Amino acid sequence: MNNDKLRHSPNDLSRRERQIMEAIYLKGKASVAEVIDCLHDAPGYSSVRKILQILEEKGHVRHTQQGQHYIYIPTQPRNAAARSAMKKVLDTFFGGNVENAVLTLISEAEVDLTDEDIARLTSLIDAAKSAERPES
């Protein structure tokens, strides 16, 4: 496969591809049957195998062979994929504005921040501010 075609952006994934990636991240590595076991509304074996092949072509997973079965493994750590997805969401929906993104997250009615949550977020913001200060 041509390496120019490899993409590691989680933003180019369909809903079903994201579900399958979630199953693989949950298990660490998985066969087609193990992926199917993780999905609530799983398509057939052949469909899952084809989606895994597509994910491999896109560069999101690779496989090893164990006996007659392929075992699929993510090509990048979950946190790297999450950062990439978050950056895309931030750029797409908030024009890169972190403040608006955070405001949207914390202003939702379903979000119930505890005092501990607020203290932890405040600490993270303070640490980010300190890291951005230029050395004198």
Secondary structure, 3 states (H helix, E strand, C coil): CCHHHCCCCHHHCCHHHHHHHHHHHHHCCECHHHHHHHCCCCCCHHHHHHHHHHHHHHCCEEEEEECCEEEEEECCCHHHHHHHHHHHHHHHHHCCCHHHHHHHHHCCCCCCCCHHHHHHHHHHHHHHHHHHCCCC
